[in-house]
């Protein structure tokens, strides 16, 4: 993979502009459209990891800026990384997202 994210459109609707695609990440390929819940501080509010698995959730978003503030790098490292901290054991399909390009270096600093 040449880039950490590759997005390939597979099909488009000429009427609605809807599309289906593949999003290739370093650890997984995810088909879109997809339900993608947000765990801002490493937690999906009101839903357990088991419920997410039962819904066949393939990907979670984590905001690196907020993860850096709380729970913080030290706690994430102590837990063994974001996947273990969240109790997410569906492979490496937890995609840490950023809230904007100025925060991109924070993903590397947090080792996500």
C-alpha positions as CSV (number, residue, x, y, z in Angstrom):
1,X,0.0,0.0,0.0
2,X,1.5,3.3,-1.1
3,X,-0.6,5.4,1.3
4,X,-2.1,4.8,4.7
5,X,-5.6,5.3,3.2
6,X,-6.7,4.3,-0.3
7,X,-10.3,4.9,-1.4
8,X,-11.6,3.2,-4.5
9,X,-15.1,3.8,-5.9
10,X,-16.6,0.6,-7.2
11,X,-20.0,1.9,-8.5
12,X,-21.9,5.2,-8.7
13,X,-25.6,6.0,-9.2
14,X,-26.0,8.6,-11.9
15,X,-29.3,9.8,-10.4
16,X,-28.6,10.1,-6.7
17,X,-24.7,10.2,-6.7
18,X,-24.7,7.4,-4.2
19,X,-21.7,5.1,-4.4
20,X,-20.1,2.0,-3.1
21,X,-16.4,1.8,-2.5
22,X,-13.5,0.1,-0.7
23,X,-11.6,2.0,2.0
24,X,-8.2,0.3,2.4
25,X,-6.5,1.0,5.7
26,X,-3.1,-0.3,6.9
27,X,-4.8,-3.2,8.9
28,X,-8.2,-3.8,7.1
29,X,-10.3,-3.1,4.1
30,X,-13.8,-1.8,4.8
31,X,-16.6,-1.7,2.3
32,X,-18.7,1.5,2.2
33,X,-21.2,2.7,2.8
34,X,-20.8,1.5,6.4
35,X,-22.1,2.3,9.9
36,X,-19.1,4.0,11.6
37,X,-19.8,4.9,15.3
38,X,-17.5,7.5,17.0
39,X,-15.7,6.7,20.3
40,X,-14.4,10.2,21.0
41,X,-12.5,9.3,24.1
42,X,-12.1,5.6,23.4
43,X,-15.6,4.7,24.3
44,X,-18.9,4.3,22.4
45,X,-21.5,5.7,24.6
46,X,-24.4,3.5,25.6
47,X,-23.3,0.5,23.6
48,X,-21.1,-2.4,24.7
49,X,-18.4,-3.9,22.4
50,X,-20.5,-7.1,22.4
51,X,-23.5,-5.2,21.1
52,X,-21.3,-3.5,18.4
53,X,-20.1,-7.0,17.3
54,X,-23.7,-8.3,17.2
55,X,-24.5,-5.4,14.9
56,X,-21.6,-6.5,12.7
57,X,-19.8,-3.2,13.2
58,X,-16.7,-3.2,11.1
59,X,-15.0,0.0,12.0
60,X,-14.9,2.5,14.8
61,X,-13.6,6.1,14.8
62,X,-11.4,7.5,17.5
63,X,-10.6,11.2,17.6
64,X,-6.8,11.5,18.2
65,X,-7.1,15.0,19.6
66,X,-9.6,13.9,22.3
67,X,-7.8,10.6,22.9
68,X,-4.6,12.7,23.6
69,X,-6.4,14.8,26.1
70,X,-8.3,11.9,27.8
71,X,-7.6,9.1,28.4
72,X,-4.1,10.2,27.3
73,X,-1.1,8.4,25.8
74,X,0.2,7.0,29.1
75,X,-3.1,5.2,29.9
76,X,-3.5,3.9,26.3
77,X,0.0,2.6,26.4
78,X,-0.6,0.9,29.8
79,X,-3.7,-0.7,28.4
80,X,-1.9,-2.1,25.4
81,X,-3.2,0.3,22.8
82,X,-6.6,1.7,21.8
83,X,-8.1,-1.7,20.7
84,X,-7.5,-3.2,24.1
85,X,-8.5,-0.1,26.0
86,X,-11.9,-0.2,24.2
87,X,-12.3,-3.9,24.4
88,X,-12.5,-4.1,20.6
89,X,-11.2,-7.5,19.5
90,X,-12.4,-7.6,15.9
91,X,-9.0,-7.5,14.4
92,X,-7.3,-4.2,13.7
93,X,-10.4,-2.5,12.3
94,X,-10.4,0.4,14.8
95,X,-9.4,3.4,12.7
96,X,-8.2,6.4,14.7
97,X,-9.5,9.5,13.0
98,X,-8.5,13.1,13.3
99,X,-10.7,16.1,13.7
100,X,-8.8,18.1,11.1
101,X,-5.4,18.0,9.3
102,X,-3.6,20.2,11.9
103,X,-4.0,17.3,14.4
104,X,-2.5,14.6,12.1
105,X,0.8,14.5,14.0
106,X,-1.1,13.6,17.2
107,X,-2.0,10.2,15.7
108,X,1.7,9.4,15.4
109,X,2.5,10.8,18.9
110,X,-0.3,8.6,20.4
111,X,1.0,5.5,18.6
112,X,-2.5,4.7,17.4
